């Protein structure tokens, strides 16, 4: 599958029934967060429905972990593709974000000396999806979900 388009996906149809998956960089410097690479899965019907109406799942990695762990070990791409196939190509957009940043700090998703992860996750990431994909963001109750992954206890 070709990687998700870094310049934005408006008006561009995915090339396969499996959707589109790839790395995207969502800069966090504006809020004091040194971001690392995120990964984006776009459903097959992305350009057949109004973008604003597509639900979004944002996954967080937990520590230890990186954003791509959701795609590889977590099976997020396979599960999303299977869901889309069983629902006529319709599925949520899935954005796999690394809330630890380049330094791989345990940010606890807070704003702290380890980085402003909270601001990154609540301000930068949603508006990236609004700007790049045209998805509606309603902090008071839109069709968005966050899915954290915690490392198993020792």
PASEBA-1860 file (N, C-alpha, C; in nm, 3 decimals):
! residues 154
1> XXXXXXXX> 0.083/-0.116/0.000/0.000/0.000/0.000/0.089/0.125/0.000 ~ 0.058/0.226/-0.075/0.140/0.347/-0.073/0.123/0.422/0.059 ~ 0.224/0.498/0.099/0.212/0.572/0.224/0.109/0.683/0.215 ~ 0.056/0.719/0.331/-0.037/0.831/0.336/0.035/0.956/0.288 ~ -0.036/1.040/0.218/0.021/1.159/0.157/0.049/1.266/0.261 ~ 0.174/1.302/0.278/0.213/1.401/0.377/0.153/1.539/0.347 ~ 0.128/1.569/0.222/0.076/1.701/0.185/-0.075/1.712/0.203 ~ -0.141/1.605/0.237/-0.286/1.608/0.253/-0.353/1.513/0.155
9> XXXXXXXX> -0.473/1.469/0.190/-0.540/1.367/0.111/-0.668/1.416/0.047 ~ -0.695/1.547/0.052/-0.818/1.599/-0.009/-0.822/1.563/-0.157 ~ -0.932/1.502/-0.197/-0.953/1.475/-0.338/-0.876/1.358/-0.396 ~ -0.809/1.281/-0.313/-0.729/1.171/-0.364/-0.786/1.040/-0.310 ~ -0.821/0.949/-0.396/-0.880/0.822/-0.354/-0.772/0.722/-0.317 ~ -0.795/0.643/-0.211/-0.702/0.534/-0.183/-0.692/0.440/-0.303 ~ -0.581/0.374/-0.317/-0.557/0.293/-0.436/-0.606/0.151/-0.422 ~ -0.646/0.109/-0.303/-0.689/-0.030/-0.290/-0.805/-0.042/-0.192
17> XXXXXXXX> -0.865/-0.158/-0.193/-0.975/-0.186/-0.101/-0.926/-0.199/0.043 ~ -0.795/-0.203/0.063/-0.738/-0.213/0.197/-0.719/-0.076/0.261 ~ -0.748/0.031/0.190/-0.726/0.164/0.243/-0.584/0.208/0.215 ~ -0.538/0.305/0.293/-0.406/0.362/0.272/-0.338/0.379/0.408 ~ -0.212/0.336/0.419/-0.139/0.342/0.545/0.001/0.394/0.523 ~ 0.048/0.477/0.615/0.185/0.522/0.606/0.220/0.622/0.713 ~ 0.346/0.663/0.715/0.393/0.758/0.816/0.349/0.900/0.783 ~ 0.322/0.976/0.887/0.295/1.120/0.876/0.368/1.188/0.991
25> XXXXXXXX> 0.424/1.303/0.965/0.489/1.378/1.071/0.398/1.494/1.110 ~ 0.363/1.501/1.236/0.279/1.607/1.289/0.366/1.691/1.382 ~ 0.416/1.805/1.334/0.509/1.884/1.414/0.446/1.934/1.544 ~ 0.525/1.931/1.651/0.476/1.976/1.781/0.548/2.096/1.838 ~ 0.639/2.153/1.761/0.720/2.266/1.811/0.634/2.383/1.859 ~ 0.519/2.404/1.798/0.434/2.518/1.835/0.384/2.511/1.979 ~ 0.384/2.391/2.038/0.340/2.375/2.177/0.451/2.323/2.267 ~ 0.573/2.316/2.216/0.685/2.271/2.298/0.696/2.121/2.310
33> XXXXXXXX> 0.667/2.050/2.203/0.676/1.903/2.203/0.760/1.858/2.085 ~ 0.863/1.779/2.112/0.948/1.726/2.005/0.885/1.596/1.954 ~ 0.805/1.609/1.852/0.727/1.496/1.801/0.814/1.397/1.725 ~ 0.773/1.273/1.729/0.831/1.170/1.644/0.726/1.131/1.539 ~ 0.755/1.034/1.458/0.668/0.995/1.348/0.537/0.933/1.399 ~ 0.428/0.970/1.337/0.298/0.908/1.359/0.265/0.824/1.236 ~ 0.161/0.742/1.246/0.119/0.658/1.134/-0.031/0.674/1.116 ~ -0.074/0.677/0.990/-0.212/0.707/0.957/-0.268/0.599/0.865
41> XXXXXXXX> -0.389/0.553/0.899/-0.462/0.461/0.811/-0.589/0.531/0.768 ~ -0.610/0.536/0.638/-0.727/0.599/0.577/-0.817/0.490/0.519 ~ -0.945/0.488/0.550/-1.034/0.382/0.500/-1.057/0.393/0.349 ~ -1.094/0.281/0.287/-1.116/0.279/0.143/-1.221/0.379/0.095 ~ -1.323/0.407/0.174/-1.430/0.497/0.129/-1.402/0.643/0.161 ~ -1.281/0.677/0.197/-1.248/0.812/0.242/-1.296/0.920/0.146 ~ -1.279/0.900/0.019/-1.319/1.002/-0.078/-1.458/0.979/-0.137 ~ -1.533/0.885/-0.079/-1.670/0.861/-0.125/-1.773/0.915/-0.027
49> XXXXXXXX> -1.728/0.960/0.089/-1.818/1.016/0.191/-1.765/1.152/0.233 ~ -1.850/1.238/0.287/-1.800/1.367/0.337/-1.694/1.344/0.446 ~ -1.577/1.403/0.427/-1.468/1.383/0.523/-1.508/1.421/0.664 ~ -1.586/1.526/0.678/-1.623/1.574/0.810/-1.696/1.469/0.892 ~ -1.761/1.374/0.827/-1.843/1.276/0.896/-1.769/1.147/0.931 ~ -1.643/1.136/0.898/-1.569/1.013/0.925/-1.519/1.014/1.069 ~ -1.550/0.909/1.146/-1.499/0.902/1.283/-1.348/0.882/1.285 ~ -1.286/0.913/1.398/-1.142/0.903/1.413/-1.109/0.826/1.540
57> XXXXXXXX> -1.012/0.736/1.530/-0.954/0.669/1.646/-0.809/0.712/1.653 ~ -0.768/0.770/1.766/-0.630/0.807/1.789/-0.574/0.708/1.889 ~ -0.469/0.636/1.850/-0.408/0.539/1.942/-0.283/0.599/2.004 ~ -0.261/0.568/2.129/-0.143/0.608/2.203/-0.064/0.483/2.239 ~ 0.067/0.495/2.248/0.150/0.376/2.255/0.173/0.320/2.393 ~ 0.175/0.400/2.497/0.221/0.350/2.627/0.372/0.336/2.622 ~ 0.432/0.311/2.736/0.577/0.299/2.743/0.613/0.165/2.803 ~ 0.696/0.085/2.743/0.770/0.116/2.620/0.681/0.098/2.497
65> XXXXXXXX> 0.716/0.165/2.392/0.642/0.150/2.268/0.661/0.268/2.177 ~ 0.626/0.248/2.050/0.631/0.351/1.947/0.501/0.341/1.867 ~ 0.470/0.445/1.794/0.344/0.451/1.721/0.325/0.332/1.627 ~ 0.431/0.290/1.559/0.418/0.180/1.462/0.386/0.047/1.529 ~ 0.401/0.038/1.661/0.367/-0.087/1.730/0.220/-0.122/1.714 ~ 0.134/-0.021/1.705/-0.008/-0.048/1.683/-0.030/-0.118/1.549 ~ 0.045/-0.079/1.448/0.027/-0.137/1.315/0.086/-0.277/1.308 ~ 0.202/-0.296/1.369/0.274/-0.423/1.358/0.223/-0.523/1.461
73> XXXXXXXX> 0.258/-0.502/1.587/0.222/-0.597/1.692/0.075/-0.587/1.731 ~ 0.020/-0.465/1.724/-0.119/-0.446/1.765/-0.222/-0.483/1.662 ~ -0.182/-0.500/1.537/-0.274/-0.542/1.433/-0.378/-0.438/1.394 ~ -0.352/-0.309/1.421/-0.452/-0.206/1.394/-0.487/-0.194/1.246 ~ -0.387/-0.205/1.160/-0.415/-0.194/1.016/-0.495/-0.313/0.968 ~ -0.456/-0.432/1.010/-0.530/-0.553/0.969/-0.673/-0.548/1.021 ~ -0.692/-0.507/1.146/-0.826/-0.500/1.204/-0.910/-0.393/1.134 ~ -0.849/-0.279/1.104/-0.922/-0.172/1.035/-0.961/-0.213/0.894
81> XXXXXXXX> -0.869/-0.280/0.827/-0.897/-0.328/0.691/-1.010/-0.431/0.692 ~ -1.006/-0.522/0.788/-1.112/-0.623/0.799/-1.247/-0.557/0.829 ~ -1.246/-0.459/0.918/-1.370/-0.387/0.949/-1.425/-0.320/0.824 ~ -1.336/-0.252/0.752/-1.380/-0.182/0.630/-1.438/-0.280/0.528 ~ -1.372/-0.394/0.510/-1.422/-0.493/0.413/-1.561/-0.543/0.450 ~ -1.585/-0.559/0.579/-1.716/-0.610/0.621/-1.822/-0.499/0.630 ~ -1.782/-0.374/0.604/-1.875/-0.261/0.610/-1.870/-0.177/0.482 ~ -1.848/-0.242/0.370/-1.853/-0.175/0.241/-1.749/-0.065/0.222
89> XXXXXXXX> -1.634/-0.079/0.288/-1.527/0.020/0.274/-1.529/0.129/0.379 ~ -1.633/0.129/0.461/-1.649/0.232/0.563/-1.580/0.191/0.693 ~ -1.501/0.282/0.747/-1.432/0.258/0.874/-1.378/0.391/0.925 ~ -1.345/0.397/1.054/-1.284/0.519/1.106/-1.142/0.539/1.052 ~ -1.100/0.664/1.045/-0.959/0.696/1.024/-0.887/0.655/1.152 ~ -0.769/0.596/1.140/-0.691/0.556/1.257/-0.557/0.629/1.251 ~ -0.530/0.707/1.355/-0.404/0.778/1.367/-0.329/0.723/1.487 ~ -0.211/0.667/1.461/-0.127/0.608/1.564/-0.019/0.710/1.601
97> XXXXXXXX> -0.031/0.767/1.721/0.054/0.877/1.765/0.151/0.827/1.872 ~ 0.273/0.881/1.869/0.371/0.851/1.973/0.375/0.969/2.071 ~ 0.311/0.953/2.184/0.303/1.061/2.282/0.431/1.080/2.363 ~ 0.534/1.000/2.335/0.661/1.012/2.406/0.759/1.105/2.334 ~ 0.739/1.127/2.206/0.824/1.217/2.130/0.961/1.160/2.098 ~ 1.043/1.244/2.039/1.176/1.202/1.995/1.263/1.150/2.108 ~ 1.252/1.210/2.224/1.338/1.171/2.336/1.287/1.046/2.408 ~ 1.171/0.995/2.368/1.111/0.876/2.427/1.093/0.892/2.578
105> XXXXXXXX> 1.046/1.009/2.621/1.019/1.035/2.762/0.884/0.978/2.802 ~ 0.871/0.942/2.927/0.743/0.899/2.981/0.664/1.025/3.018 ~ 0.593/1.080/2.922/0.525/1.208/2.940/0.399/1.198/3.024 ~ 0.345/1.077/3.040/0.216/1.058/3.108/0.106/1.139/3.040 ~ 0.130/1.180/2.916/0.037/1.260/2.837/0.008/1.396/2.903 ~ 0.103/1.446/2.980/0.089/1.573/3.050/0.183/1.677/2.990 ~ 0.161/1.803/3.024/0.257/1.908/2.996/0.354/1.913/3.114 ~ 0.481/1.888/3.088/0.580/1.887/3.194/0.717/1.916/3.134
113> XXXXXXXX> 0.820/1.906/3.215/0.955/1.928/3.163/0.995/1.820/3.061 ~ 0.923/1.710/3.059/0.948/1.602/2.962/0.892/1.635/2.825 ~ 0.813/1.739/2.815/0.750/1.780/2.690/0.603/1.811/2.712 ~ 0.547/1.887/2.623/0.407/1.926/2.636/0.318/1.830/2.556 ~ 0.313/1.708/2.604/0.236/1.604/2.535/0.086/1.632/2.537 ~ 0.034/1.684/2.647/-0.109/1.711/2.656/-0.150/1.812/2.549 ~ -0.075/1.921/2.539/-0.106/2.022/2.437/-0.094/1.964/2.297 ~ 0.006/1.882/2.276/0.025/1.818/2.145/-0.096/1.731/2.110
121> XXXXXXXX> -0.139/1.649/2.205/-0.248/1.555/2.179/-0.385/1.622/2.169 ~ -0.405/1.731/2.242/-0.537/1.793/2.245/-0.551/1.914/2.154 ~ -0.439/1.971/2.110/-0.445/2.088/2.022/-0.388/2.057/1.884 ~ -0.267/2.010/1.879/-0.197/1.993/1.750/-0.252/1.876/1.670 ~ -0.263/1.761/1.731/-0.307/1.641/1.659/-0.447/1.657/1.601 ~ -0.547/1.702/1.678/-0.680/1.718/1.618/-0.681/1.817/1.502 ~ -0.612/1.930/1.518/-0.614/2.030/1.412/-0.535/1.986/1.290 ~ -0.438/1.898/1.307/-0.370/1.839/1.192/-0.471/1.762/1.107
129> XXXXXXXX> -0.555/1.682/1.172/-0.655/1.604/1.098/-0.761/1.693/1.034 ~ -0.796/1.800/1.101/-0.891/1.895/1.043/-0.829/1.959/0.918 ~ -0.706/2.006/0.931/-0.639/2.075/0.822/-0.604/1.983/0.707 ~ -0.550/1.867/0.735/-0.502/1.777/0.629/-0.610/1.689/0.569 ~ -0.708/1.652/0.651/-0.809/1.558/0.602/-0.950/1.616/0.592 ~ -0.970/1.733/0.648/-1.102/1.793/0.643/-1.202/1.729/0.737 ~ -1.153/1.664/0.841/-1.241/1.597/0.937/-1.287/1.697/1.042 ~ -1.413/1.690/1.077/-1.470/1.779/1.178/-1.415/1.740/1.315
137> XXXXXXXX> -1.379/1.841/1.394/-1.334/1.818/1.531/-1.426/1.893/1.625 ~ -1.495/1.819/1.710/-1.585/1.878/1.808/-1.545/1.826/1.945 ~ -1.462/1.902/2.019/-1.415/1.854/2.149/-1.528/1.824/2.247 ~ -1.646/1.877/2.223/-1.759/1.855/2.315/-1.834/1.725/2.286 ~ -1.792/1.648/2.187/-1.863/1.523/2.166/-1.866/1.475/2.024 ~ -1.762/1.499/1.949/-1.757/1.449/1.812/-1.731/1.299/1.808 ~ -1.717/1.246/1.690/-1.698/1.102/1.670/-1.550/1.066/1.673 ~ -1.485/1.097/1.785/-1.343/1.068/1.803/-1.327/0.979/1.925
145> XXXXXXXX> -1.223/0.896/1.922/-1.193/0.809/2.036/-1.042/0.799/2.050 ~ -0.995/0.790/2.174/-0.852/0.766/2.199/-0.838/0.627/2.260 ~ -0.735/0.556/2.218/-0.714/0.420/2.263/-0.570/0.403/2.312 ~ -0.549/0.409/2.444/-0.412/0.391/2.495/-0.375/0.244/2.504 ~ -0.245/0.220/2.499/-0.192/0.085/2.519/-0.093/0.094/2.634 ~ -0.115/0.018/2.736/-0.023/0.016/2.848/0.060/-0.111/2.845 ~ 0.185/-0.097/2.885/0.273/-0.213/2.892/0.222/-0.305/3.003 ~ 0.236/-0.435/2.986/0.193/-0.526/3.091/0.275/-0.508/3.218
153> XX> 0.213/-0.532/3.331/0.284/-0.520/3.459/0.391/-0.628/3.468 ~ 0.505/-0.595/3.531/0.613/-0.696/3.542/0.575/-0.812/3.629
END
